[in-house]
Amino acid sequence: MKILVIGGTRFFGKKLVTKLLADGHDVTIATRGKTVDDFGDQVKRVRMNRESRENLFCLAQEKWDVVYDNICYAPQDALYSIAAFADKVGKYVYTSSLSVYRVRDRALVEADFDPFHYEIVSGSREDFEYGEGKRLAEATYFQKAKFPVVAVRFPIVLGEDDYTGRLEFHIDHVQAGEEIGMPNEDAEIGFISSDEAAEFLCWVGTKSDIIGPINAASDSVYQLSELMDLIEKATGKTAIVEEITEDNDDSPFGIEKTYYLDNTKAKEAGFEFRDLHEWLPKLVEFDITKKK
């Protein structure tokens, strides 16, 4: 297949490109060109600004079997893609987010956010908070695109290559004896690994006929208290968890209510997820060892 990956030089986007190449696909990466990759002459590269309509129309001079869009954050970005790739793509895979869901306190299924009937408001990334930007982008794709669209809703993605440092924040604070702000340690949270996220994107784009919204998350969840117990055991130190702290000590995982994805739809379609309790402890150990 001839495949375009918009955003494919770091984290799970880079792992996606690796998997697509391993499967023998013809891959082009479109990024700002600020991150060096090690794919050599295995891929073609295009330097572009995702928010530029002209740049997207340049990409759409060719036809693509699949386009992966990892860096769309607003309805205006989605409108540009819809116009540019109108008759130039077989399937469009949009990386969305758990943040489209406003519901809390239970496992979330795809029907908990309906992008097909959500009122569209135009605007760029700066006009919306993250979750609303993702909701509006999904709504724009599903209501206006003439080509097939898949919106992959991921929870927080973690991995050895995670540049955000969200898991390391907790390890660092525990090791330093610093407070961690969590409003509700009993809340349950889900994750997906960067490897699994890449595998899912590869599968849903090239090996599945799924279209529409789809949740993708590792099996099982952690209570935040269980996660802190895991870090305490791995570091040999006691976590200082408080409901209220200074802003810079607030946990990136500090949710007030249970917030995780139900992955039943994807599993019934044939994708096998890993269990969170199998890979997350290993990642914690990796992050601790990396700092020694």
Secondary structure as UniProt FT lines:
FT   STRAND          2..6
FT   HELIX           11..22
FT   TURN            23..24
FT   STRAND          26..31
FT   HELIX           40..42
FT   STRAND          44..47
FT   TURN            50..51
FT   HELIX           53..59
FT   TURN            60..61
FT   STRAND          64..69
FT   HELIX           75..84
FT   TURN            85..88
FT   STRAND          89..97
FT   HELIX           98..100
FT   STRAND          106..108
FT   HELIX           110..112
FT   TURN            115..116
FT   HELIX           125..127
FT   HELIX           130..144
FT   STRAND          149..154
FT   STRAND          156..158
FT   TURN            160..161
FT   TURN            163..164
FT   HELIX           166..176
FT   STRAND          179..181
FT   TURN            185..186
FT   STRAND          188..189
FT   STRAND          191..193
FT   HELIX           194..206
FT   STRAND          212..215
FT   STRAND          222..223
FT   HELIX           224..235
FT   STRAND          240..242
FT   HELIX           247..249
FT   TURN            252..253
FT   STRAND          259..261
FT   HELIX           264..268
FT   TURN            269..270
FT   HELIX           276..290
//
